[in-house]
């Protein structure tokens, strides 16, 4: 899993003007790479409960969500596309990771993502 996260994930960042046109090759490629990384995130978190939780959280959140997925989400204009991306990422996260957290708090690795959701 670690090798896949480190070697297989690549989401290019293009200038906003390049990807605003959803039919452009750059935009389509960036979107395909994003959704591929979301699928990898969902596969990584499936190992929660089998592999040590801290290892799964590190791979899924610190090495995949924050450096790749979140960066793409933050560069996606606010609107339906952004909401869809956020919903898919949230759907990947195991509920048990949030048990025992006090209201209004989140996992440290999800702080930036949570702040984006609040906006």
C-alpha positions in Angstrom: 0.0 0.0 0.0 2.8 2.4 0.9 4.5 1.8 -2.4 1.2 2.5 -4.3 0.7 5.7 -2.4 4.3 6.9 -2.9 4.8 5.8 -6.5 1.4 5.6 -8.2 -0.3 8.8 -7.1 0.1 11.8 -9.4 -2.3 14.7 -9.7 -1.0 17.5 -11.8 -1.9 21.1 -11.0 -2.5 23.2 -14.0 -3.2 26.9 -14.1 -6.9 27.7 -13.3 -7.4 29.1 -16.8 -6.3 25.7 -18.2 -8.7 23.5 -16.3 -11.8 25.9 -16.2 -12.8 24.3 -19.5 -14.0 20.9 -18.4 -13.6 19.6 -21.9 -9.9 20.4 -22.1 -7.5 17.5 -22.1 -5.7 19.0 -19.0 -8.9 19.2 -17.1 -10.0 15.6 -18.0 -6.6 14.2 -17.1 -6.5 16.0 -13.7 -10.0 14.7 -12.9 -9.1 11.1 -13.8 -6.1 11.3 -11.6 -8.1 12.8 -8.7 -10.7 10.0 -8.9 -8.1 7.4 -9.1 -6.5 8.7 -5.9 -9.9 8.7 -4.2 -10.3 5.1 -5.2 -6.9 4.3 -3.7 -7.9 6.1 -0.5 -11.0 4.0 -0.2 -8.9 0.9 -0.7 -6.4 1.9 1.9 -9.0 2.6 4.5 -10.6 -0.8 3.9 -7.5 -2.2 5.7 -8.6 -0.4 8.9 -9.0 -3.0 11.6 -6.7 -5.5 9.8 -3.6 -3.3 9.7 -2.7 -1.0 12.6 -5.0 2.0 12.6 -2.1 4.5 12.9 -0.5 3.0 9.8 -3.7 3.2 7.8 -4.4 6.8 9.0 -0.9 7.8 8.1 -1.1 6.4 4.6 -4.6 7.5 3.9 -4.7 10.9 5.5 -1.1 12.2 5.9 0.3 10.7 2.6 -2.7 10.7 0.3 -5.5 13.0 1.4 -3.5 16.0 2.6 -0.7 16.2 -0.1 -2.8 15.2 -3.1 -6.5 15.1 -2.7 -6.9 18.2 -0.5 -4.7 20.3 -2.8 -6.9 19.4 -5.7 -10.1 20.1 -3.7 -8.8 23.5 -2.6 -8.0 24.4 -6.3 -11.5 23.3 -7.5 -13.9 26.2 -7.7 -16.6 26.2 -5.0 -19.7 24.6 -6.4 -21.2 21.2 -7.2 -17.9 19.6 -8.3 -16.2 20.6 -5.1 -19.1 19.3 -3.0 -19.0 16.0 -4.9 -15.3 15.6 -4.3 -15.6 16.4 -0.6 -18.6 14.0 -0.2 -16.6 11.1 -1.8 -13.6 11.7 0.5 -15.8 11.8 3.6 -17.5 8.6 2.4 -14.1 6.9 2.5 -13.4 7.6 6.1 -14.3 5.0 8.7 -16.9 6.2 11.3 -15.0 4.5 14.1 -12.1 7.0 13.7 -14.5 9.7 15.0 -15.9 7.8 17.9 -14.9 9.4 21.2 -14.2 12.8 19.7 -15.9 15.7 21.4 -18.4 17.8 19.3 -16.7 20.2 17.0 -13.4 18.4 17.1 -11.7 16.3 14.4 -8.7 14.2 13.8 -5.5 16.2 13.6 -4.8 15.0 10.1 -8.2 16.2 9.0 -7.9 19.8 10.4 -7.3 21.5 7.0 -10.0 19.4 5.3 -12.5 20.2 8.1 -11.7 23.9 7.7 -12.4 23.7 4.0 -15.7 22.0 4.7 -16.7 24.7 7.2 -16.1 27.4 4.5 
